Amino acid sequence: MTELRTRIEEVVSGEPVALFMKGTPALVMCSNSERALHALRSAGAPVTAVDILPDPHIREELSALSGWPTIPQVFIRGELVGGADIVEELAASGELEQKLEQSLGPEYRNGTERVVDVLA
Amino acid sequence: MTAMAIERLQPLLERAFPDATELEVVDRTGGGDHFQVTVASRRFEGLSLVDQHRLVYEALADPLEDGTIHELRIKTKGPT
């Protein structure tokens, strides 16, 4: 297993909410990543963002791991929640907040947004 | 170009969801590579949204792989 794959797995399983996106929350490079970020923020999710653009291997390894072909990808406590369409749908119905509360506890909104790098 | 891409996607979905009560492919931008797909099928019943979308990705694996689809938006529903 590659070091990169290991690092991605650590983020997926270790971060409360992981968002693999094109760009960063400060500089989003794709409208679907923007939609996912917006939906997560609207639900108060403590987003840990990973920019997949610096190296194509990030996306390759991530999709091999998740079996999900497109970006963005959102994980809550290691579980793939989906891409922009699903996260938007869950946010609109209120299910996203329920899921966050169930998975992370009632204080989940106290977490902070941050960016992590999976490259060595 | 646009029509060609839709003509390719539509039959792939029809084959994967022969029972679909609703099946629509829309070229969102007119550029022939950004699509909105809507499918209503009994195959989705009892599945999580992730697994529902996975079925659509499976049906469109080839055009996703070869770059025909640059961006895909998916809406899945139970039979309508």
N, CA and C atoms of all chains as a GROMACS GRO file, in nm:
protein
  600
    1MET      N    1   0.083  -0.121   0.000
    1MET     CA    2   0.000   0.000   0.000
    1MET      C    3   0.087   0.125   0.000
    2THR      N    4   0.047   0.222  -0.079
    2THR     CA    5   0.130   0.343  -0.088
    2THR      C    6   0.110   0.432   0.034
    3GLU      N    7   0.208   0.517   0.052
    3GLU     CA    8   0.203   0.612   0.162
    3GLU      C    9   0.084   0.706   0.144
    4LEU      N   10   0.060   0.744   0.019
    4LEU     CA   11  -0.052   0.834  -0.009
    4LEU      C   12  -0.184   0.770   0.029
    5ARG      N   13  -0.201   0.644  -0.010
    5ARG     CA   14  -0.325   0.572   0.024
    5ARG      C   15  -0.344   0.567   0.175
    6THR      N   16  -0.236   0.540   0.245
    6THR     CA   17  -0.243   0.534   0.391
    6THR      C   18  -0.286   0.668   0.450
    7ARG      N   19  -0.229   0.774   0.395
    7ARG     CA   20  -0.260   0.909   0.445
    7ARG      C   21  -0.408   0.944   0.418
    8ILE      N   22  -0.456   0.906   0.300
    8ILE     CA   23  -0.597   0.930   0.266
    8ILE      C   24  -0.688   0.853   0.361
    9GLU      N   25  -0.651   0.728   0.386
    9GLU     CA   26  -0.730   0.645   0.478
    9GLU      C   27  -0.734   0.706   0.618
   10GLU      N   28  -0.621   0.761   0.660
   10GLU     CA   29  -0.615   0.824   0.791
   10GLU      C   30  -0.713   0.941   0.800
   11VAL      N   31  -0.718   1.020   0.692
   11VAL     CA   32  -0.810   1.136   0.691
   11VAL      C   33  -0.954   1.088   0.690
   12VAL      N   34  -0.983   0.990   0.603
   12VAL     CA   35  -1.120   0.939   0.591
   12VAL      C   36  -1.169   0.883   0.724
   13SER      N   37  -1.087   0.801   0.788
   13SER     CA   38  -1.134   0.735   0.909
   13SER      C   39  -1.113   0.819   1.035
   14GLY      N   40  -1.017   0.913   1.029
   14GLY     CA   41  -0.983   0.987   1.149
   14GLY      C   42  -1.056   1.120   1.166
   15GLU      N   43  -1.096   1.181   1.054
   15GLU     CA   44  -1.160   1.312   1.064
   15GLU      C   45  -1.311   1.296   1.081
   16PRO      N   46  -1.373   1.380   1.164
   16PRO     CA   47  -1.519   1.369   1.182
   16PRO      C   48  -1.593   1.385   1.049
   17VAL      N   49  -1.557   1.490   0.975
   17VAL     CA   50  -1.618   1.513   0.843
   17VAL      C   51  -1.506   1.544   0.745
   18ALA      N   52  -1.487   1.457   0.647
   18ALA     CA   53  -1.383   1.481   0.547
   18ALA      C   54  -1.447   1.516   0.414
   19LEU      N   55  -1.398   1.626   0.355
   19LEU     CA   56  -1.446   1.668   0.223
   19LEU      C   57  -1.328   1.670   0.127
   20PHE      N   58  -1.329   1.579   0.031
   20PHE     CA   59  -1.227   1.580  -0.074
   20PHE      C   60  -1.283   1.663  -0.189
   21MET      N   61  -1.211   1.769  -0.222
   21MET     CA   62  -1.267   1.869  -0.313
   21MET      C   63  -1.162   1.920  -0.411
   22LYS      N   64  -1.211   1.993  -0.510
   22LYS     CA   65  -1.119   2.062  -0.601
   22LYS      C   66  -1.099   2.203  -0.547
   23GLY      N   67  -0.978   2.231  -0.503
   23GLY     CA   68  -0.948   2.359  -0.440
   23GLY      C   69  -0.960   2.347  -0.289
   24THR      N   70  -0.967   2.462  -0.224
   24THR     CA   71  -0.981   2.467  -0.078
   24THR      C   72  -1.103   2.553  -0.047
   25PRO      N   73  -1.154   2.546   0.076
   25PRO     CA   74  -1.269   2.630   0.110
   25PRO      C   75  -1.245   2.778   0.080
   26ALA      N   76  -1.118   2.821   0.090
   26ALA     CA   77  -1.087   2.962   0.062
   26ALA      C   78  -1.084   2.990  -0.088
   27LEU      N   79  -1.056   2.888  -0.167
   27LEU     CA   80  -1.048   2.906  -0.312
   27LEU      C   81  -1.100   2.780  -0.380
   28VAL      N   82  -1.233   2.773  -0.392
   28VAL     CA   83  -1.297   2.654  -0.449
   28VAL      C   84  -1.284   2.659  -0.600
   29MET      N   85  -1.242   2.545  -0.659
   29MET     CA   86  -1.214   2.543  -0.803
   29MET      C   87  -1.319   2.471  -0.885
   30CYS      N   88  -1.432   2.436  -0.825
   30CYS     CA   89  -1.531   2.359  -0.899
   30CYS      C   90  -1.668   2.383  -0.835
   31SER      N   91  -1.771   2.398  -0.918
   31SER     CA   92  -1.903   2.432  -0.866
   31SER      C   93  -1.961   2.320  -0.780
   32ASN      N   94  -1.926   2.194  -0.810
   32ASN     CA   95  -1.980   2.086  -0.729
   32ASN      C   96  -1.914   2.080  -0.592
   33SER      N   97  -1.786   2.109  -0.588
   33SER     CA   98  -1.718   2.118  -0.459
   33SER      C   99  -1.779   2.232  -0.377
   34GLU      N  100  -1.811   2.340  -0.445
   34GLU     CA  101  -1.876   2.455  -0.380
   34GLU      C  102  -2.012   2.414  -0.322
   35ARG      N  103  -2.088   2.339  -0.400
   35ARG     CA  104  -2.221   2.295  -0.354
   35ARG      C  105  -2.209   2.206  -0.230
   36ALA      N  106  -2.114   2.115  -0.233
   36ALA     CA  107  -2.096   2.025  -0.118
   36ALA      C  108  -2.053   2.103   0.006
   37LEU      N  109  -1.957   2.193  -0.013
   37LEU     CA  110  -1.908   2.274   0.099
   37LEU      C  111  -2.021   2.358   0.157
   38HIS      N  112  -2.097   2.419   0.070
   38HIS     CA  113  -2.207   2.504   0.114
   38HIS      C  114  -2.310   2.423   0.195
   39ALA      N  115  -2.343   2.303   0.145
   39ALA     CA  116  -2.440   2.218   0.214
   39ALA      C  117  -2.388   2.177   0.352
   40LEU      N  118  -2.261   2.141   0.358
   40LEU     CA  119  -2.202   2.101   0.486
   40LEU      C  120  -2.199   2.218   0.584
   41ARG      N  121  -2.161   2.334   0.533
   41ARG     CA  122  -2.157   2.453   0.620
   41ARG      C  123  -2.297   2.487   0.670
   42SER      N  124  -2.397   2.473   0.584
   42SER     CA  125  -2.534   2.508   0.623
   42SER      C  126  -2.583   2.417   0.737
   43ALA      N  127  -2.527   2.296   0.744
   43ALA     CA  128  -2.564   2.205   0.851
   43ALA      C  129  -2.470   2.219   0.971
   44GLY      N  130  -2.375   2.311   0.962
   44GLY     CA  131  -2.283   2.336   1.072
   44GLY      C  132  -2.174   2.231   1.087
   45ALA      N  133  -2.146   2.158   0.980
   45ALA     CA  134  -2.048   2.049   0.989
   45ALA      C  135  -1.906   2.101   1.006
   46PRO      N  136  -1.829   2.035   1.095
   46PRO     CA  137  -1.687   2.070   1.110
   46PRO      C  138  -1.606   2.007   0.997
   47VAL      N  139  -1.591   2.079   0.888
   47VAL     CA  140  -1.533   2.023   0.766
   47VAL      C  141  -1.380   2.018   0.773
   48THR      N  142  -1.325   1.901   0.743
   48THR     CA  143  -1.182   1.890   0.716
   48THR      C  144  -1.168   1.871   0.566
   49ALA      N  145  -1.111   1.971   0.499
   49ALA     CA  146  -1.105   1.968   0.354
   49ALA      C  147  -0.970   1.920   0.304
   50VAL      N  148  -0.975   1.842   0.196
   50VAL     CA  149  -0.852   1.798   0.128
   50VAL      C  150  -0.863   1.840  -0.018
   51ASP      N  151  -0.765   1.915  -0.064
   51ASP     CA  152  -0.761   1.955  -0.205
   51ASP      C  153  -0.701   1.840  -0.285
   52ILE      N  154  -0.777   1.792  -0.385
   52ILE     CA  155  -0.727   1.679  -0.464
   52ILE      C  156  -0.649   1.724  -0.588
   53LEU      N  157  -0.648   1.854  -0.614
   53LEU     CA  158  -0.588   1.902  -0.739
   53LEU      C  159  -0.434   1.897  -0.745
   54PRO      N  160  -0.363   1.910  -0.634
   54PRO     CA  161  -0.217   1.918  -0.646
   54PRO      C  162  -0.152   1.795  -0.710
   55ASP      N  163  -0.217   1.679  -0.702
   55ASP     CA  164  -0.157   1.558  -0.759
   55ASP      C  165  -0.270   1.464  -0.803
   56PRO      N  166  -0.271   1.423  -0.930
   56PRO     CA  167  -0.379   1.334  -0.979
   56PRO      C  168  -0.386   1.201  -0.904
   57HIS      N  169  -0.275   1.162  -0.842
   57HIS     CA  170  -0.276   1.036  -0.767
   57HIS      C  171  -0.373   1.041  -0.649
   58ILE      N  172  -0.396   1.161  -0.595
   58ILE     CA  173  -0.488   1.172  -0.480
   58ILE      C  174  -0.625   1.122  -0.521
   59ARG      N  175  -0.672   1.172  -0.634
   59ARG     CA  176  -0.804   1.132  -0.681
   59ARG      C  177  -0.809   0.983  -0.716
   60GLU      N  178  -0.703   0.934  -0.780
   60GLU     CA  179  -0.698   0.792  -0.817
   60GLU      C  180  -0.707   0.702  -0.693
   61GLU      N  181  -0.626   0.735  -0.596
   61GLU     CA  182  -0.625   0.653  -0.474
   61GLU      C  183  -0.757   0.664  -0.398
   62LEU      N  184  -0.810   0.785  -0.392
   62LEU     CA  185  -0.936   0.806  -0.322
   62LEU      C  186  -1.049   0.726  -0.386
   63SER      N  187  -1.060   0.733  -0.519
   63SER     CA  188  -1.168   0.662  -0.588
   63SER      C  189  -1.149   0.512  -0.579
   64ALA      N  190  -1.024   0.466  -0.578
   64ALA     CA  191  -0.997   0.323  -0.561
   64ALA      C  192  -1.044   0.278  -0.423
   65LEU      N  193  -1.024   0.365  -0.327
   65LEU     CA  194  -1.062   0.336  -0.188
   65LEU      C  195  -1.214   0.337  -0.168
   66SER      N  196  -1.279   0.438  -0.224
   66SER     CA  197  -1.422   0.459  -0.198
   66SER      C  198  -1.512   0.391  -0.300
   67GLY      N  199  -1.458   0.363  -0.419
   67GLY     CA  200  -1.542   0.312  -0.526
   67GLY      C  201  -1.636   0.418  -0.582
   68TRP      N  202  -1.605   0.542  -0.556
   68TRP     CA  203  -1.689   0.654  -0.602
   68TRP      C  204  -1.610   0.730  -0.708
   69PRO      N  205  -1.667   0.747  -0.828
   69PRO     CA  206  -1.583   0.796  -0.938
   69PRO      C  207  -1.563   0.948  -0.945
   70THR      N  208  -1.646   1.024  -0.875
   70THR     CA  209  -1.642   1.168  -0.898
   70THR      C  210  -1.599   1.244  -0.772
   71ILE      N  211  -1.565   1.371  -0.792
   71ILE     CA  212  -1.529   1.464  -0.685
   71ILE      C  213  -1.635   1.572  -0.683
   72PRO      N  214  -1.681   1.618  -0.570
   72PRO     CA  215  -1.633   1.593  -0.434
   72PRO      C  216  -1.681   1.460  -0.375
   73GLN      N  217  -1.617   1.422  -0.264
   73GLN     CA  218  -1.661   1.308  -0.185
   73GLN      C  219  -1.663   1.350  -0.039
   74VAL      N  220  -1.773   1.316   0.027
   74VAL     CA  221  -1.791   1.353   0.168
   74VAL      C  222  -1.799   1.227   0.254
   75PHE      N  223  -1.721   1.225   0.360
   75PHE     CA  224  -1.724   1.114   0.455
   75PHE      C  225  -1.756   1.169   0.593
   76ILE      N  226  -1.845   1.099   0.664
   76ILE     CA  227  -1.870   1.132   0.804
   76ILE      C  228  -1.829   1.010   0.886
   77ARG      N  229  -1.734   1.031   0.977
   77ARG     CA  230  -1.678   0.922   1.058
   77ARG      C  231  -1.641   0.801   0.972
   78GLY      N  232  -1.579   0.828   0.860
   78GLY     CA  233  -1.529   0.720   0.776
   78GLY      C  234  -1.628   0.661   0.678
   79GLU      N  235  -1.754   0.702   0.689
   79GLU     CA  236  -1.856   0.647   0.600
   79GLU      C  237  -1.879   0.742   0.483
   80LEU      N  238  -1.876   0.688   0.361
   80LEU     CA  239  -1.904   0.770   0.244
   80LEU      C  240  -2.050   0.814   0.246
   81VAL      N  241  -2.071   0.944   0.249
   81VAL     CA  242  -2.207   0.998   0.249
   81VAL      C  243  -2.251   1.028   0.107
   82GLY      N  244  -2.156   1.063   0.022
   82GLY     CA  245  -2.189   1.086  -0.117
   82GLY      C  246  -2.116   1.205  -0.176
   83GLY      N  247  -2.164   1.246  -0.294
   83GLY     CA  248  -2.110   1.363  -0.361
   83GLY      C  249  -2.201   1.483  -0.339
   84ALA      N  250  -2.186   1.584  -0.423
   84ALA     CA  251  -2.258   1.709  -0.405
   84ALA      C  252  -2.410   1.691  -0.408
   85ASP      N  253  -2.459   1.608  -0.500
   85ASP     CA  254  -2.605   1.591  -0.513
   85ASP      C  255  -2.666   1.535  -0.385
   86ILE      N  256  -2.601   1.430  -0.333
   86ILE     CA  257  -2.656   1.364  -0.214
   86ILE      C  258  -2.646   1.456  -0.093
   87VAL      N  259  -2.532   1.520  -0.075
   87VAL     CA  260  -2.514   1.605   0.042
   87VAL      C  261  -2.613   1.722   0.038
   88GLU      N  262  -2.635   1.775  -0.081
   88GLU     CA  263  -2.734   1.883  -0.095
   88GLU      C  264  -2.874   1.833  -0.061
   89GLU      N  265  -2.905   1.714  -0.111
   89GLU     CA  266  -3.037   1.656  -0.087
   89GLU      C  267  -3.058   1.631   0.063
   90LEU      N  268  -2.955   1.576   0.128
   90LEU     CA  269  -2.965   1.548   0.271
   90LEU      C  270  -2.972   1.676   0.354
   91ALA      N  271  -2.901   1.779   0.309
   91ALA     CA  272  -2.904   1.907   0.381
   91ALA      C  273  -3.044   1.969   0.370
   92ALA      N  274  -3.102   1.961   0.252
   92ALA     CA  275  -3.233   2.021   0.228
   92ALA      C  276  -3.342   1.952   0.310
   93SER      N  277  -3.329   1.822   0.329
   93SER     CA  278  -3.434   1.747   0.401
   93SER      C  279  -3.411   1.748   0.552
   94GLY      N  280  -3.295   1.801   0.596
   94GLY     CA  281  -3.264   1.801   0.738
   94GLY      C  282  -3.194   1.674   0.786
   95GLU      N  283  -3.181   1.575   0.697
   95GLU     CA  284  -3.119   1.449   0.735
   95GLU      C  285  -2.970   1.463   0.761
   96LEU      N  286  -2.908   1.562   0.697
   96LEU     CA  287  -2.764   1.580   0.716
   96LEU      C  288  -2.734   1.619   0.861
   97GLU      N  289  -2.814   1.713   0.913
   97GLU     CA  290  -2.795   1.754   1.052
   97GLU      C  291  -2.817   1.635   1.147
   98GLN      N  292  -2.921   1.557   1.119
   98GLN     CA  293  -2.949   1.438   1.202
   98GLN      C  294  -2.831   1.342   1.201
   99LYS      N  295  -2.779   1.321   1.081
   99LYS     CA  296  -2.669   1.227   1.064
   99LYS      C  297  -2.545   1.277   1.139
  100LEU      N  298  -2.518   1.407   1.128
  100LEU     CA  299  -2.402   1.466   1.196
  100LEU      C  300  -2.416   1.452   1.346
  101GLU      N  301  -2.538   1.475   1.393
  101GLU     CA  302  -2.561   1.467   1.537
  101GLU      C  303  -2.547   1.323   1.587
  102GLN      N  304  -2.603   1.231   1.510
  102GLN     CA  305  -2.593   1.089   1.547
  102GLN      C  306  -2.448   1.041   1.547
  103SER      N  307  -2.374   1.084   1.446
  103SER     CA  308  -2.237   1.032   1.430
  103SER      C  309  -2.137   1.104   1.518
  104LEU      N  310  -2.157   1.235   1.538
  104LEU     CA  311  -2.055   1.315   1.606
  104LEU      C  312  -2.098   1.366   1.742
  105GLY      N  313  -2.226   1.351   1.773
  105GLY     CA  314  -2.275   1.401   1.901
  105GLY      C  315  -2.337   1.538   1.887
  106PRO      N  316  -2.415   1.579   1.988
  106PRO     CA  317  -2.492   1.703   1.979
  106PRO      C  318  -2.407   1.831   1.970
  107GLU      N  319  -2.280   1.820   2.009
  107GLU     CA  320  -2.194   1.939   2.008
  107GLU      C  321  -2.116   1.953   1.878
  108TYR      N  322  -2.159   1.882   1.776
  108TYR     CA  323  -2.076   1.875   1.655
  108TYR      C  324  -2.050   2.011   1.590
  109ARG      N  325  -2.141   2.107   1.615
  109ARG     CA  326  -2.123   2.239   1.554
  109ARG      C  327  -2.004   2.316   1.610
  110ASN      N  328  -1.952   2.270   1.725
  110ASN     CA  329  -1.840   2.341   1.786
  110ASN      C  330  -1.707   2.316   1.716
  111GLY      N  331  -1.704   2.218   1.629
  111GLY     CA  332  -1.580   2.189   1.556
  111GLY      C  333  -1.544   2.302   1.460
  112THR      N  334  -1.420   2.301   1.416
  112THR     CA  335  -1.378   2.408   1.324
  112THR      C  336  -1.342   2.352   1.188
  113GLU      N  337  -1.354   2.441   1.090
  113GLU     CA  338  -1.320   2.404   0.953
  113GLU      C  339  -1.168   2.412   0.936
  114ARG      N  340  -1.111   2.312   0.869
  114ARG     CA  341  -0.968   2.320   0.844
  114ARG      C  342  -0.932   2.248   0.715
  115VAL      N  343  -0.809   2.267   0.674
  115VAL     CA  344  -0.760   2.204   0.551
  115VAL      C  345  -0.641   2.116   0.589
  116VAL      N  346  -0.638   1.994   0.537
  116VAL     CA  347  -0.521   1.910   0.559
  116VAL      C  348  -0.463   1.865   0.425
  117ASP      N  349  -0.336   1.834   0.428
  117ASP     CA  350  -0.262   1.794   0.309
  117ASP      C  351  -0.234   1.644   0.319
  118VAL      N  352  -0.261   1.570   0.212
  118VAL     CA  353  -0.233   1.426   0.217
  118VAL      C  354  -0.101   1.391   0.148
  119LEU      N  355  -0.038   1.491   0.089
  119LEU     CA  356   0.091   1.465   0.025
  119LEU      C  357   0.202   1.472   0.129
  120ALA      N  358   0.302   1.388   0.107
  120ALA     CA  359   0.413   1.383   0.205
  120ALA      C  360   0.494   1.513   0.200
  121MET      N  361  -2.273   1.712  -3.144
  121MET     CA  362  -2.191   1.659  -3.035
  121MET      C  363  -2.278   1.631  -2.913
  122THR      N  364  -2.356   1.733  -2.876
  122THR     CA  365  -2.445   1.721  -2.762
  122THR      C  366  -2.543   1.606  -2.779
  123ALA      N  367  -2.610   1.607  -2.891
  123ALA     CA  368  -2.711   1.504  -2.917
  123ALA      C  369  -2.645   1.367  -2.914
  124MET      N  370  -2.524   1.358  -2.969
  124MET     CA  371  -2.456   1.229  -2.973
  124MET      C  372  -2.430   1.175  -2.833
  125ALA      N  373  -2.384   1.262  -2.744
  125ALA     CA  374  -2.353   1.217  -2.609
  125ALA      C  375  -2.480   1.171  -2.538
  126ILE      N  376  -2.588   1.248  -2.552
  126ILE     CA  377  -2.714   1.207  -2.490
  126ILE      C  378  -2.762   1.076  -2.548
  127GLU      N  379  -2.748   1.060  -2.678
  127GLU     CA  380  -2.790   0.936  -2.744
  127GLU      C  381  -2.710   0.817  -2.694
  128ARG      N  382  -2.591   0.843  -2.646
  128ARG     CA  383  -2.510   0.734  -2.592
  128ARG      C  384  -2.550   0.702  -2.449
  129LEU      N  385  -2.579   0.805  -2.372
  129LEU     CA  386  -2.611   0.785  -2.230
  129LEU      C  387  -2.749   0.722  -2.209
  130GLN      N  388  -2.844   0.771  -2.285
  130GLN     CA  389  -2.983   0.728  -2.268
  130GLN      C  390  -2.999   0.576  -2.275
  131PRO      N  391  -2.948   0.510  -2.381
  131PRO     CA  392  -2.964   0.364  -2.388
  131PRO      C  393  -2.892   0.288  -2.277
  132LEU      N  394  -2.779   0.340  -2.231
  132LEU     CA  395  -2.708   0.275  -2.120
  132LEU      C  396  -2.796   0.273  -1.995
  133LEU      N  397  -2.864   0.384  -1.973
  133LEU     CA  398  -2.952   0.393  -1.856
  133LEU      C  399  -3.077   0.307  -1.876
  134GLU      N  400  -3.129   0.307  -1.998
  134GLU     CA  401  -3.249   0.227  -2.026
  134GLU      C  402  -3.220   0.079  -2.005
  135ARG      N  403  -3.098   0.039  -2.040
  135ARG     CA  404  -3.061  -0.101  -2.024
  135ARG      C  405  -3.046  -0.135  -1.873
  136ALA      N  406  -2.989  -0.042  -1.799
  136ALA     CA  407  -2.966  -0.067  -1.656
  136ALA      C  408  -3.096  -0.058  -1.575
  137PHE      N  409  -3.188   0.025  -1.623
  137PHE     CA  410  -3.315   0.046  -1.549
  137PHE      C  411  -3.433   0.024  -1.644
  138PRO      N  412  -3.453  -0.102  -1.686
  138PRO     CA  413  -3.559  -0.129  -1.784
  138PRO      C  414  -3.699  -0.097  -1.731
  139ASP      N  415  -3.712  -0.094  -1.598
  139ASP     CA  416  -3.844  -0.070  -1.539
  139ASP      C  417  -3.868   0.078  -1.510
  140ALA      N  418  -3.773   0.164  -1.546
  140ALA     CA  419  -3.780   0.306  -1.506
  140ALA      C  420  -3.913   0.370  -1.544
  141THR      N  421  -3.972   0.438  -1.445
  141THR     CA  422  -4.095   0.510  -1.472
  141THR      C  423  -4.063   0.654  -1.512
  142GLU      N  424  -3.940   0.692  -1.490
  142GLU     CA  425  -3.893   0.823  -1.534
  142GLU      C  426  -3.745   0.809  -1.564
  143LEU      N  427  -3.703   0.860  -1.679
  143LEU     CA  428  -3.562   0.849  -1.715
  143LEU      C  429  -3.530   0.966  -1.808
  144GLU      N  430  -3.447   1.054  -1.758
  144GLU     CA  431  -3.420   1.175  -1.835
  144GLU      C  432  -3.271   1.209  -1.830
  145VAL      N  433  -3.217   1.246  -1.945
  145VAL     CA  434  -3.079   1.295  -1.952
  145VAL      C  435  -3.084   1.436  -2.009
  146VAL      N  436  -3.031   1.531  -1.934
  146VAL     CA  437  -3.030   1.669  -1.980
  146VAL      C  438  -2.886   1.716  -1.992
  147ASP      N  439  -2.856   1.780  -2.104
  147ASP     CA  440  -2.726   1.844  -2.122
  147ASP      C  441  -2.736   1.981  -2.056
  148ARG      N  442  -2.673   1.995  -1.941
  148ARG     CA  443  -2.694   2.115  -1.859
  148ARG      C  444  -2.639   2.241  -1.922
  149THR      N  445  -2.530   2.228  -1.994
  149THR     CA  446  -2.462   2.349  -2.043
  149THR      C  447  -2.468   2.362  -2.194
  150GLY      N  448  -2.517   2.259  -2.262
  150GLY     CA  449  -2.518   2.261  -2.407
  150GLY      C  450  -2.385   2.221  -2.467
  151GLY      N  451  -2.287   2.191  -2.381
  151GLY     CA  452  -2.154   2.157  -2.429
  151GLY      C  453  -2.132   2.009  -2.452
  152GLY      N  454  -2.234   1.928  -2.417
  152GLY     CA  455  -2.224   1.785  -2.441
  152GLY      C  456  -2.138   1.708  -2.343
  153ASP      N  457  -2.106   1.768  -2.229
  153ASP     CA  458  -2.029   1.691  -2.131
  153ASP      C  459  -2.069   1.716  -1.984
  154HIS      N  460  -2.167   1.804  -1.962
  154HIS     CA  461  -2.220   1.825  -1.827
  154HIS      C  462  -2.365   1.778  -1.826
  155PHE      N  463  -2.392   1.672  -1.753
  155PHE     CA  464  -2.526   1.613  -1.762
  155PHE      C  465  -2.599   1.608  -1.629
  156GLN      N  466  -2.730   1.621  -1.640
  156GLN     CA  467  -2.819   1.594  -1.528
  156GLN      C  468  -2.899   1.470  -1.563
  157VAL      N  469  -2.889   1.368  -1.480
  157VAL     CA  470  -2.960   1.244  -1.505
  157VAL      C  471  -3.065   1.225  -1.396
  158THR      N  472  -3.187   1.196  -1.437
  158THR     CA  473  -3.294   1.167  -1.341
  158THR      C  474  -3.350   1.028  -1.371
  159VAL      N  475  -3.352   0.944  -1.270
  159VAL     CA  476  -3.405   0.809  -1.289
  159VAL      C  477  -3.498   0.773  -1.174
  160ALA      N  478  -3.616   0.724  -1.208
  160ALA     CA  479  -3.706   0.669  -1.107
  160ALA      C  480  -3.722   0.520  -1.138
  161SER      N  481  -3.686   0.436  -1.042
  161SER     CA  482  -3.686   0.292  -1.068
  161SER      C  483  -3.710   0.215  -0.939
  162ARG      N  484  -3.766   0.096  -0.954
  162ARG     CA  485  -3.787   0.009  -0.839
  162ARG      C  486  -3.653  -0.042  -0.784
  163ARG      N  487  -3.551  -0.041  -0.870
  163ARG     CA  488  -3.419  -0.089  -0.826
  163ARG      C  489  -3.365  -0.007  -0.708
  164PHE      N  490  -3.414   0.116  -0.691
  164PHE     CA  491  -3.360   0.202  -0.585
  164PHE      C  492  -3.425   0.176  -0.450
  165GLU      N  493  -3.536   0.104  -0.452
  165GLU     CA  494  -3.611   0.087  -0.327
  165GLU      C  495  -3.527   0.016  -0.221
  166GLY      N  496  -3.527   0.072  -0.102
  166GLY     CA  497  -3.455   0.010   0.009
  166GLY      C  498  -3.306   0.038   0.010
  167LEU      N  499  -3.257   0.113  -0.089
  167LEU     CA  500  -3.113   0.143  -0.095
  167LEU      C  501  -3.085   0.283  -0.041
  168SER      N  502  -2.966   0.300   0.017
  168SER     CA  503  -2.924   0.434   0.058
  168SER      C  504  -2.899   0.517  -0.069
  169LEU      N  505  -2.895   0.649  -0.052
  169LEU     CA  506  -2.868   0.735  -0.167
  169LEU      C  507  -2.733   0.701  -0.230
  170VAL      N  508  -2.634   0.669  -0.144
  170VAL     CA  509  -2.502   0.633  -0.197
  170VAL      C  510  -2.514   0.512  -0.290
  171ASP      N  511  -2.587   0.409  -0.244
  171ASP     CA  512  -2.600   0.290  -0.327
  171ASP      C  513  -2.686   0.315  -0.451
  172GLN      N  514  -2.785   0.403  -0.439
  172GLN     CA  515  -2.865   0.440  -0.556
  172GLN      C  516  -2.777   0.506  -0.662
  173HIS      N  517  -2.695   0.601  -0.617
  173HIS     CA  518  -2.608   0.671  -0.713
  173HIS      C  519  -2.502   0.577  -0.770
  174ARG      N  520  -2.458   0.481  -0.688
  174ARG     CA  521  -2.361   0.384  -0.738
  174ARG      C  522  -2.418   0.307  -0.858
  175LEU      N  523  -2.547   0.274  -0.854
  175LEU     CA  524  -2.608   0.201  -0.965
  175LEU      C  525  -2.605   0.286  -1.093
  176VAL      N  526  -2.625   0.416  -1.077
  176VAL     CA  527  -2.620   0.505  -1.194
  176VAL      C  528  -2.476   0.516  -1.245
  177TYR      N  529  -2.382   0.528  -1.153
  177TYR     CA  530  -2.240   0.533  -1.194
  177TYR      C  531  -2.200   0.406  -1.267
  178GLU      N  532  -2.249   0.290  -1.217
  178GLU     CA  533  -2.219   0.162  -1.282
  178GLU      C  534  -2.272   0.161  -1.425
  179ALA      N  535  -2.394   0.209  -1.441
  179ALA     CA  536  -2.455   0.209  -1.575
  179ALA      C  537  -2.376   0.298  -1.670
  180LEU      N  538  -2.318   0.404  -1.616
  180LEU     CA  539  -2.249   0.502  -1.701
  180LEU      C  540  -2.097   0.491  -1.687
  181ALA      N  541  -2.049   0.374  -1.646
  181ALA     CA  542  -1.905   0.358  -1.619
  181ALA      C  543  -1.819   0.393  -1.741
  182ASP      N  544  -1.860   0.347  -1.858
  182ASP     CA  545  -1.777   0.372  -1.977
  182ASP      C  546  -1.766   0.521  -2.011
  183PRO      N  547  -1.880   0.590  -2.028
  183PRO     CA  548  -1.867   0.733  -2.058
  183PRO      C  549  -1.802   0.815  -1.946
  184LEU      N  550  -1.809   0.766  -1.823
  184LEU     CA  551  -1.738   0.835  -1.714
  184LEU      C  552  -1.587   0.813  -1.729
  185GLU      N  553  -1.554   0.689  -1.763
  185GLU     CA  554  -1.413   0.650  -1.775
  185GLU      C  555  -1.345   0.722  -1.891
  186ASP      N  556  -1.413   0.729  -2.005
  186ASP     CA  557  -1.346   0.781  -2.124
  186ASP      C  558  -1.359   0.934  -2.139
  187GLY      N  559  -1.420   0.998  -2.039
  187GLY     CA  560  -1.422   1.144  -2.041
  187GLY      C  561  -1.540   1.205  -2.116
  188THR      N  562  -1.631   1.121  -2.170
  188THR     CA  563  -1.750   1.175  -2.235
  188THR      C  564  -1.829   1.259  -2.135
  189ILE      N  565  -1.835   1.207  -2.012
  189ILE     CA  566  -1.902   1.281  -1.905
  189ILE      C  567  -1.797   1.356  -1.824
  190HIS      N  568  -1.803   1.485  -1.832
  190HIS     CA  569  -1.710   1.565  -1.752
  190HIS      C  570  -1.770   1.590  -1.613
  191GLU      N  571  -1.900   1.614  -1.613
  191GLU     CA  572  -1.968   1.638  -1.486
  191GLU      C  573  -2.106   1.576  -1.489
  192LEU      N  574  -2.142   1.510  -1.379
  192LEU     CA  575  -2.268   1.437  -1.374
  192LEU      C  576  -2.344   1.473  -1.249
  193ARG      N  577  -2.467   1.518  -1.269
  193ARG     CA  578  -2.555   1.538  -1.154
  193ARG      C  579  -2.662   1.430  -1.159
  194ILE      N  580  -2.691   1.373  -1.043
  194ILE     CA  581  -2.780   1.258  -1.039
  194ILE      C  582  -2.897   1.284  -0.944
  195LYS      N  583  -3.016   1.249  -0.991
  195LYS     CA  584  -3.134   1.251  -0.904
  195LYS      C  585  -3.201   1.116  -0.919
  196THR      N  586  -3.208   1.042  -0.810
  196THR     CA  587  -3.271   0.910  -0.814
  196THR      C  588  -3.397   0.911  -0.728
  197LYS      N  589  -3.494   0.832  -0.769
  197LYS     CA  590  -3.621   0.822  -0.694
  197LYS      C  591  -3.674   0.681  -0.706
  198GLY      N  592  -3.763   0.647  -0.614
  198GLY     CA  593  -3.837   0.523  -0.628
  198GLY      C  594  -3.935   0.539  -0.744
  199PRO      N  595  -4.003   0.431  -0.782
  199PRO     CA  596  -4.096   0.439  -0.895
  199PRO      C  597  -4.205   0.544  -0.870
  200THR      N  598  -4.235   0.622  -0.973
  200THR     CA  599  -4.333   0.730  -0.958
  200THR      C  600  -4.467   0.689  -1.016
   0.00000   0.00000   0.00000
